[in-house]
Amino acid sequence: MSEVTVTKIETAIRDKPIPFAGVDLRAARVAVEPAAGDENARVSITVGFPVADIAAQLADFLTGIICSATGASAVNVEVASQIRAHAVQGVLAPLPGVRNIIAIASAKGGVGKSTTAVNLALALTRQGARAGVLDADIYGPSQPKMLGLDGQQPVSKDGKTFEPLEAHGLQVNSVGFLVDNQTPVIWRGPMVIQALSQLVFSTNWHDLDYLIVDLPPGTGDTQLTLSQKVPLTGAVIITTPQDIALLDARRGLKMFEKVSVRVLGVVENMGVHICTACGHEEALFGAGGGQRLSDENGVPLLGQLPLDVRIQRATDCGEPTVVSDPDGPLAAKYLDIARATAVQIAAIPRDHRGAFPKIVVE
């Protein structure tokens, strides 16, 4: 196979959009390694986001493109995933044991932020990534309940750091593990900041590709501390379609912009109510709010989720939707949003600081 044909293979792949992701391979910084053979084409591609659930479909898609572009009689396409650390805000150093940290924020309570956060983390795990959840809502931690970990406590091997708990393949830490679930957390700002810092920096996260941080509502001390001290790859804004929720979502989005944290996109939650009795769909909170927020601020709309009682029931039982109904239509929506988020991260320049040794001059 000539060098010209090898070049054709590479060009054909790079210029095509990735199915189910909405970007082309060039934008997603995909490494393409075409190799020549007598009559067969062999192509190995490495993507920067998890694809365990679509690897076969992606390989079939690329096979058709390469056959068409080169005239090869047979093509062997191999798809692999390698998730790297990507650039964060300012001069902050990466968190040990974590490649990418994603803040899930709403700036308003009651829009399903925590439910979305845990299902996105579970979706990333199902797609082949190593993921964790940090419950940063000090006053109202909900992840222990959602993940069936109520009443459990993390272990400390050295008396100084925490070992995260595990549930459904996720590594998890929360202030909810450290206080009784019947006891209110009545702390002033400095105590909250200290607790958050300990949860972030004193947890022994183990080789995570993504750490999902479930933020509390608002744009106060907790959000600012996280934005200024924790190396964030980006933030995802959760909103409902109604104008009241969009007001706060805009504030949250602008807060991240002011502290130089990338906004990866917007997720519209509770967009359509689905009646469990008859299947009728109705936009109880209006329509198009997430798209408007996306368009106004030039950030992607990562996906839309319905108002469905099955989502609530699953989290109350400690088995969120992606776990309780992994092949259902609701889980598919979370998987699509997780993939869209990971693709946005893959397009960010890499953080190379961990790749070079420290130079010490004595």
Secondary structure as GFF3:
##gff-version 3
##sequence-region A 1 362
A	DSSP	alpha_helix	3	14	.	.	.	ID=ss1
A	DSSP	beta_strand	31	35	.	.	.	ID=ss2
A	DSSP	beta_strand	40	47	.	.	.	ID=ss3
A	DSSP	alpha_helix	55	70	.	.	.	ID=ss4
A	DSSP	beta_strand	74	81	.	.	.	ID=ss5
A	DSSP	beta_strand	98	105	.	.	.	ID=ss6
A	DSSP	alpha_helix	113	126	.	.	.	ID=ss7
A	DSSP	beta_strand	131	135	.	.	.	ID=ss8
A	DSSP	alpha_helix	143	146	.	.	.	ID=ss9
A	DSSP	beta_strand	165	167	.	.	.	ID=ss10
A	DSSP	beta_strand	170	174	.	.	.	ID=ss11
A	DSSP	three_ten_helix	175	177	.	.	.	ID=ss12
A	DSSP	alpha_helix	189	201	.	.	.	ID=ss13
A	DSSP	beta_strand	208	214	.	.	.	ID=ss14
A	DSSP	alpha_helix	221	229	.	.	.	ID=ss15
A	DSSP	beta_strand	234	239	.	.	.	ID=ss16
A	DSSP	alpha_helix	243	258	.	.	.	ID=ss17
A	DSSP	beta_strand	263	268	.	.	.	ID=ss18
A	DSSP	beta_strand	273	274	.	.	.	ID=ss19
A	DSSP	beta_strand	281	282	.	.	.	ID=ss20
A	DSSP	alpha_helix	289	297	.	.	.	ID=ss21
A	DSSP	beta_strand	301	304	.	.	.	ID=ss22
A	DSSP	alpha_helix	309	316	.	.	.	ID=ss23
A	DSSP	alpha_helix	321	324	.	.	.	ID=ss24
A	DSSP	alpha_helix	329	346	.	.	.	ID=ss25
A	DSSP	three_ten_helix	353	355	.	.	.	ID=ss26
###
